[in-house]
Amino acid sequence: MGKNASCSSAAMRAESNGGFQHENPLDYALPLLILQICLVVAFTRFLAFLFRPLRQPRVIAEIIGGILLGPSAIGRNEKFLNAVFPEKSITVLETLANIGLLFFLFLVGLELDMRAIRRTGRKALGIAICGIILPFILGIGTSIALRATVSKSVELFPFLVFMGVALSITAFPVLARILAELKLLTTDVGRIAMSAAAVNDVAAWILLALAIALSGSDASPFVPLWVLLCGAAFVIFVVFAIRPLLVAMANRSLEGEPVKELYICITLTLVLVCSFVTDTIGIHSLFGAFAVGTIMPREGSFSRVLTERIEDLVSGLFMPLYFVSSGLKTDVATIKGGLSWAMLMLVIFNACFGKIIGTTVVSLLCEVPSTEALTLGFLMNTKGLVELIVLNIGKDRKVLNDQAFAICVVMALFTTFISTPMVMVVYKPARRGAPYKHKTIQRDPDTELRMLACFHNTHNIPSLINLIECSRGTGRKGKLYVYTMHLMELSERSSAITMFHMARKNGMPFWNKKRKGKDQMIIAFQDYEKLSSVSVRPMTVISGLNSIHEDICTTAHRKRAAMIILPFHKHQRVDGSMESLGHSFQEMNQLVLCHAPCSVGIFVDRGLGGTSQVQASDVSYKIVVPFFGGRDDREALCYGMRMAEHQGIFLNVYKFVTPPGTSLAFDAESVGESSKKDRKTVHVIDDNDYDDKKQDDQLWNEFLSACNNNTQETMKYEEKLVESKGDIEIALKEMNRCNLILVGRMPSVAALGSISDCPELGPVGSFVASSDFYTLTSVMVIQQYNPSTDIHPFVREESDLPDMSHTPAGG
């Protein structure tokens, strides 16, 4: 196919004159390529969507998509294959795919931290080495069996090495994404697996270079030696000549300033130049791109900006082309007959046995617990893109025939596909933590207060700092500790995984974004900490939106937080209307409310304090608490009383009362929550709960006492007599001329206003947070921690565990 395709593609013109000139666009290179890209991207993304519930990495969908579009399935229709993937277009398709592959392997090299590999402990190093040796030996044995059956005409020695490499590889990028998806990346198992996979990856590239050198067509035995020597000289040149240039450009790219376009251009050109050099040497162009990636400096913004510039284009458009070019070479139908299927079973068995059993036995010898050892075995059995690269190089160099190639592709697909479900079955890490007492704002005022404040982007930071300033109180013995958490969605991007490398020393999936104080996202928090008595510890969580609530809740428990502050899933537009950021963010808030180990506040930000941080001496806020009664309202009142200690805060509390014989529900059913199975459920509450009213009266008396002792008159109260829901709505609208309203999530009151699409805010919160309410008043909807509904926690409390609240993840 190669020579004919080259001649045919050379005869193809780039662009057609159009359909009106009676020309078929599919007979021309550019429109045909555009169609191929669109088809491949759409098809693989559709498959990725189908595989999402199985928590499979996207590479699985792309491999399967490539195979299905090839002669194994859809491509068996010759009309389709000749129209969409004609032989004359293959050279152009493969060339573009390999250009994308060069830059993707440059990003893979960036993900590998060579300094971390040098610091790899003996345990991970031993697991990595044994995880290569046993599969490599089994690969050699498998190749002998294959050569005696389905690959009789291939050269012996290159075939032995290629099969050994194919069975011994662990796909580092795919493994990183599986660990991240399962939230295992920073567990002991994850750290060992990542370190071992990194060592394995480097070793695999060295072995692949050896295999390529040995697979040349020249009969001279000195040619492989010259290839290897030139390859070693190239690596030395890259380290000592090219790396200083990259370091100099990185040092000139200051944090917070745009990276020069010239530096980006030079780096990408270097990737291509080094790829050309390694191709000329004879060890494939991919090695040059990978080598440049491994020597890139990680400090500063240069590598991050470079990654952001190219990763979407490469992984989104170019890489699916590589998978389809591989799929066009894969014909599963060549695996036919009992002997071929027996060889497939043998290859799969040896690949799994070598990796899983070899890694498990060595892990047990290194005193790794049996469950974790077996988990490491399944994780190290992950194949993926690097495996396909090895197989395609072997196919192009005639080391693998069609049948052996198809067998190995199916093996790679099977071993990767089973990794995630098997790990989920085998390894279920228990989240354990030491119990703690203060899980609400309502408690002894002289104890320290810990809060976990979450935000999505920089737009939230000024208001969040102003809210923290309001919360610090004055004259208390108990200090305020705030952990600010930047919520980031985990994606398939390389940069998301790169961030995880910075968290490997921490005990949780976070990256502390301090880095010599240069990070613009955190400067505001650091400056505020210097100017106040509040301790602020910034961190970032990177997780899928469908499970990020688990990280929030487990962090709150580990940091012994009394309250989690969540950003509302809607933000206010210029015209005052509320625009949703997406249902996933709303679902996240609802799940945190269900599983939180402490009180929760949902912050509806309408510009508290304006668009910038307000100095402590300039704070002058009016805060309102409508008090209906109930657990959540008591928490809101206690929070307001703490805020009122600040010299710039004026607190107005309005207690709603009804005529004798009536309740605030006004004959409608008011609701509360209880716990059922793994979610909290709504239920009708009893308005005549004597114990609840007793606690309301007790707190109200404490508040009245505080008002009487308040010499500066910063706390005031007023009783509001209401006889209907309409009276409540009118009274609430009269309170809108303030900076912040603190409301309980589930007071004993019927729903107000129109039907709300935000049940997480409760009846009163939904009313005051609606667009119909005053657009300059921020709202905090508070749910007090209720131990009776917390029966399915993410963290199991055990009294013999140490206090982890000051671990590095929190600063």
Secondary structure, DSSP 8 states (H G I E B T S, - for coil): -HHHHHHHHHT--S----GGGT--GGGSHHHHHHHHHHHHHHHHHHHHHHHGGGT--HHHHHHHHHHHHTTTTGGGSHHHHHHHS-GGGHHHHHHHHHHHHHHHHHHHHHH--HHHHHT--HHHHHHHHHHHHHHHHHHHHHHHHHHTTT-TTS-HHHHHHHHHHHHH---HHHHHHHHHHTT-TTSHHHHHHHHHHHHHHHHHHHHHHHHHHHT-S---THHHHHHHHHHHHHHHHIIIIIHHHHHHHHHHS-TTS---HHHHHHHHHHHHHHHHHHHHHTS-THHHHHHHHHHS--SSSHHHHHHHHHHHHIIIIIHHHHHHHHHTT--GGG--SHHHHHHHHHHHHHHHIIIIIHHHHHHHHTT--HHHHHHHHHHHT---HHHHHHHHHHHHTTSS-HHHHHHHHHHHHHHHHHHHHHHHHH-----EE---S--SSSS-TTS-EEEEEEESSGGGHHHHHHHHHHHT-SS-SS-EEEEEEEEEE--S-HHHHHHHHTTTTSSSSEE---GGGT-HHHHHHHHHHHHSS-EEEEEEEEE-TTTHHHHHHHHHHHTT-SEEEEE-SEEE-TTS-EEE--HHHHHHHHHHHHH-SSEEEEEE-S-TT-SS---GGG--EEEEEEE--SHHHHHHHHHHHHHTTSTTEEEEEEEEE--TT--TTTTS--EEEEEETTEEEEEE--TT-HHHHHHHHHHHHHHHHHHHT-TT--EEEEEEE-SSHHHHHHHHHHT-SSSEEEEESS-S----SS--S-GGGHHHHHHHTSTTS-TT-EEEEEE---TTT--S-SSEE-TTS---TTSGGG-
